[in-house]
Amino acid sequence: MRQINPSVKVITILLSALIISFSPSVFWNAAIIAICFASLLVSGCISRKMLSVLLPATLASLSIFMALLLRGGSGEEAFESSGNFLVVSSSASNLNDALAVALRIYAYAFLGMLFSFTTDSQAFVYSLMQQCHLNAKFAYGVLAAWNLLPMLRREYSQIKLALAVRGLKIRPWSMKPLFTALVNAMHWAENVAMAMESKGFDENAERTYYLNLSVRCYDFLWAIFMIAVSMAWIWL
């Protein structure tokens, strides 16, 4: 999966997510999840980071599943018949619909992990410039901002520590450390812009790339396979 062109990968995953949003099939939604899990397993991307995605996805899936499985009666009629406004539907169609929508949430989560866990951010931006003709000024701005994020987190921690050393109490909702960190980030951004200009950066000039990416045959084969699996519920 790491060898798939990032632009082809993101377009394919977005199309697959759009297609399965209309899918009422439990089997094919589960098939998408199984394919994504197998791809992550083969790519060596199974890690604890998946829990940060799967835990909220599980909560959302269970909530939607129970909401669809429990159908409300028509007010007084439901109360008079059972004394409870929540009536569990035992019909096969309701159970199928609830499972299909719940698995769809999981499918979205696994499609997102398939992209984020197997794609290098720098390669993705280079691919957008080379294959999708993204403006170089915007692309390098995104790269600069992405690389400044670790510095911003470290600066925020250092500011909180400095205020604590001075005996100032910092509450969790206090904006003072964040404001100071954002001011420093603006100074860093100005320094990056000045450095790029001093190196002769021109967004309209012809550019060469250290990392050259191309779309190969297996990129198309993978994209066709994923879209075909996503659309299989239409024909089967």
C-alpha positions as CSV (number, residue, x, y, z in Angstrom):
1,M,0.0,0.0,0.0
2,R,2.9,2.4,0.6
3,Q,3.9,2.1,-3.1
4,I,0.5,3.3,-4.3
5,N,0.6,6.8,-5.7
6,P,-0.9,9.1,-3.0
7,S,-3.1,11.1,-5.4
8,V,-4.6,7.9,-6.8
9,K,-5.0,6.6,-3.3
10,V,-6.9,9.6,-1.9
11,I,-9.1,9.9,-5.0
12,T,-9.9,6.2,-4.9
13,I,-10.7,6.3,-1.1
14,L,-12.9,9.3,-1.4
15,L,-14.8,7.7,-4.3
16,S,-15.2,4.5,-2.4
17,A,-16.4,6.3,0.7
18,L,-19.0,8.2,-1.4
19,I,-20.2,5.0,-3.1
20,I,-20.6,3.0,0.1
21,S,-22.6,5.8,1.7
22,F,-25.5,4.6,-0.5
23,S,-24.8,0.9,0.2
24,P,-27.6,-1.1,2.1
25,S,-25.5,-4.3,2.0
26,V,-24.1,-5.7,5.2
27,F,-21.8,-8.1,3.3
28,W,-20.1,-5.6,1.1
29,N,-19.6,-3.1,3.8
30,A,-17.9,-5.9,5.8
31,A,-15.9,-6.8,2.7
32,I,-14.5,-3.2,2.5
33,I,-13.6,-3.4,6.2
34,A,-11.9,-6.8,5.7
35,I,-9.9,-5.6,2.6
36,C,-8.7,-2.4,4.5
37,F,-7.7,-4.5,7.5
38,A,-5.8,-7.0,5.4
39,S,-4.1,-4.1,3.6
40,L,-3.0,-2.5,6.9
41,L,-1.8,-5.9,8.2
42,V,0.3,-6.5,5.1
43,S,1.7,-3.0,5.2
44,G,2.7,-3.5,8.9
45,C,0.5,-0.6,10.1
46,I,-1.4,-2.5,12.8
47,S,-0.6,-0.6,16.0
48,R,-2.1,1.0,19.0
49,K,-2.8,4.2,17.1
50,M,-5.8,2.3,15.6
51,L,-7.5,2.4,19.0
52,S,-7.7,6.2,18.8
53,V,-9.8,5.8,15.6
54,L,-11.7,2.6,16.4
55,L,-12.9,3.6,19.9
56,P,-14.9,6.6,18.7
57,A,-16.0,4.7,15.6
58,T,-17.3,1.9,17.8
59,L,-19.2,4.3,20.0
60,A,-20.8,6.0,16.9
61,S,-21.6,2.6,15.3
62,L,-23.2,1.2,18.5
63,S,-25.2,4.4,18.9
64,I,-26.5,4.4,15.3
65,F,-27.2,0.6,15.5
66,M,-29.3,0.9,18.6
67,A,-31.0,4.0,17.3
68,L,-32.1,2.2,14.2
69,L,-32.9,-1.0,16.0
70,L,-35.1,0.8,18.5
71,R,-38.1,2.3,16.8
72,G,-40.4,4.7,18.5
73,G,-44.1,4.1,18.6
74,S,-46.7,6.7,17.8
75,G,-46.8,8.3,21.2
76,E,-49.9,7.3,23.2
77,E,-50.3,4.1,21.3
78,A,-46.9,2.9,22.2
79,F,-47.3,3.9,25.8
80,E,-50.7,2.2,26.2
81,S,-49.5,-1.0,24.5
82,S,-46.2,-1.5,26.4
83,G,-45.7,1.4,28.8
84,N,-42.5,2.2,27.1
85,F,-41.9,4.5,24.2
86,L,-39.0,2.4,22.9
87,V,-40.1,-0.7,21.0
88,V,-37.4,-3.1,19.8
89,S,-38.0,-4.0,16.1
90,S,-37.3,-7.7,15.5
91,S,-37.9,-7.6,11.7
92,A,-35.1,-8.8,9.5
93,S,-35.1,-5.7,7.4
94,N,-34.7,-3.4,10.4
95,L,-31.8,-5.5,11.7
96,N,-30.2,-5.5,8.2
97,D,-30.5,-1.7,7.9
98,A,-29.0,-1.2,11.4
99,L,-26.1,-3.5,10.7
100,A,-25.4,-1.9,7.3
101,V,-25.3,1.6,8.7
102,A,-23.2,0.6,11.7
103,L,-20.7,-1.2,9.5
104,R,-20.6,1.8,7.2
105,I,-19.2,3.9,10.0
106,Y,-16.5,1.2,10.5
107,A,-15.8,1.2,6.7
108,Y,-15.2,5.0,6.8
109,A,-12.8,4.6,9.7
110,F,-10.8,1.8,8.0
111,L,-10.7,3.7,4.7
112,G,-9.4,6.8,6.6
113,M,-6.7,4.7,8.4
114,L,-5.8,3.0,5.1
115,F,-4.8,6.4,3.7
116,S,-3.3,8.1,6.8
117,F,-1.3,5.1,8.0
118,T,0.2,4.2,4.7
119,T,0.9,7.6,3.2
120,D,3.8,9.9,3.8
121,S,2.7,13.5,4.2
122,Q,5.6,14.9,2.2
123,A,5.1,12.4,-0.6
124,F,1.3,13.3,-0.6
125,V,2.1,17.0,-1.1
126,Y,4.6,16.2,-3.9
127,S,2.1,14.0,-5.6
128,L,-0.5,16.8,-5.5
129,M,1.9,19.1,-7.1
130,Q,3.1,16.6,-9.8
131,Q,-0.1,14.7,-10.6
132,C,-2.8,17.2,-9.6
133,H,-0.9,20.4,-10.5
134,L,-1.4,22.0,-7.1
135,N,0.1,25.5,-6.8
136,A,3.7,25.2,-5.4
137,K,3.2,28.2,-3.1
138,F,0.2,26.6,-1.4
139,A,1.9,23.1,-1.3
140,Y,5.1,24.3,0.4
141,G,3.0,26.4,2.8
142,V,1.1,23.3,3.8
143,L,4.4,21.4,4.3
144,A,5.9,24.3,6.3
145,A,2.8,24.4,8.6
146,W,2.8,20.6,9.0
147,N,6.5,20.6,10.0
148,L,5.9,23.5,12.5
149,L,3.2,21.6,14.4
150,P,5.7,19.6,16.6
151,M,7.5,22.9,17.4
152,L,4.2,24.5,18.3
153,R,3.3,21.7,20.7
154,R,6.7,21.9,22.3
155,E,6.5,25.7,22.6
156,Y,3.1,25.4,24.2
157,S,4.5,23.0,26.8
158,Q,7.5,25.2,27.5
159,I,5.3,28.3,27.9
160,K,3.1,26.5,30.5
161,L,6.1,25.3,32.3
162,A,7.6,28.8,32.4
163,L,4.4,30.3,33.8
164,A,4.3,27.5,36.4
165,V,7.9,28.3,37.5
166,R,6.9,31.9,38.0
167,G,4.1,30.8,40.3
168,L,1.2,31.5,37.9
169,K,-1.7,29.1,37.9
170,I,-2.7,28.0,34.5
171,R,-6.1,26.5,34.2
172,P,-7.0,24.0,31.4
173,W,-9.2,26.6,29.6
174,S,-6.6,29.5,29.9
175,M,-5.8,31.1,26.5
176,K,-2.6,32.8,27.6
177,P,-0.2,30.0,26.8
178,L,-2.0,29.3,23.5
179,F,-1.9,33.0,22.5
180,T,1.8,33.3,23.2
181,A,2.5,30.1,21.2
182,L,0.5,31.4,18.3
183,V,2.4,34.7,18.3
184,N,5.7,32.7,18.2
185,A,4.3,30.6,15.3
186,M,3.6,33.8,13.3
187,H,7.2,34.8,13.8
188,W,8.4,31.4,12.6
189,A,6.1,31.6,9.6
190,E,7.6,35.0,8.7
191,N,11.1,33.5,9.0
192,V,10.2,30.6,6.7
193,A,8.8,33.0,4.1
194,M,11.9,35.2,4.2
195,A,14.1,32.1,3.9
196,M,12.2,30.9,0.9
197,E,12.5,34.3,-0.8
198,S,16.2,34.5,0.0
199,K,16.7,31.1,-1.7
200,G,15.0,32.4,-4.9
201,F,11.7,30.7,-4.5
202,D,9.3,31.5,-7.4
203,E,5.9,29.8,-7.6
204,N,5.6,30.3,-11.4
205,A,9.1,29.0,-12.3
206,E,9.8,25.5,-13.7
207,R,10.8,23.2,-10.8
208,T,12.7,20.0,-10.4
209,Y,11.8,17.6,-7.5
210,Y,14.0,15.6,-5.2
211,L,11.1,13.1,-5.0
212,N,9.6,12.3,-8.4
213,L,6.3,10.4,-8.4
214,S,4.4,8.8,-11.2
215,V,1.2,6.9,-11.8
216,R,1.9,3.2,-12.6
217,C,-0.1,0.3,-13.9
218,Y,-0.7,-1.2,-10.4
219,D,-2.0,2.1,-9.2
220,F,-4.9,1.9,-11.7
221,L,-5.4,-1.8,-10.9
222,W,-5.7,-1.1,-7.2
223,A,-8.1,1.8,-7.9
224,I,-10.3,-0.3,-10.2
225,F,-10.4,-3.1,-7.6
226,M,-11.4,-0.9,-4.7
227,I,-14.1,1.0,-6.7
228,A,-15.4,-2.4,-8.1
229,V,-15.7,-3.8,-4.6
230,S,-17.4,-0.6,-3.4
231,M,-20.0,-0.8,-6.2
232,A,-20.5,-4.6,-6.1
233,W,-23.7,-4.2,-4.0
234,I,-25.3,-2.5,-7.1
235,W,-25.1,-5.5,-9.3
236,L,-25.2,-8.4,-6.8
